[in-house]
């Protein structure tokens, strides 16, 4: 797919790179360290959009004719936001809390150009079966999910054996709501 403007992806996530490439897009990757703190009073959807937008601001002065894509995925169990686990104990606690229940995965996306900014999000509901301690420990030991919000990747072993169903976009849970992104990119670059 050829768009009229160059695409920049501001993410180190191999999953986001793979999803964007699967859309048939050519893009370059640029990464800067950005603080991922957010105001405590925000609603969950606002947090995902705020973080995506905040990341984009770090690149604003460098943009030429490109479309910059930033994204942030959060995992929400009721009102609690599960970030990336610091260690195996925290990963175990997160997966134990997700076991046998449903949660929401929200990805915020920001498309930034010199002309302006488009920010949107997508929500997917994920249902986990009751996981055993052995399954959780096996997953943590073999997959080391410390770079993933909620301590899991749906595309990995734990997703295959543990997720009973989802409501919404699978790709959103992987880290990028590609259908919505595609629609917004077409609007910006056609």
Secondary structure, DSSP 8 states (H G I E B T S, - for coil): ---SS-EEE----HHHHHHHHHTT---EE----------TT--HHHHHHHHHHHHHHTTGGG-SS-EEEEEEEEEEETTEEE-B-SSHHHHHHHHHHHTTSEEEEEEEEEEE-SS-EEEEEEEEEEEE----HHHHHHHHHHH--TTSBTT--TTSHHHHHHEEEEES-HHHHHT--HHHHHHHHHHHH-
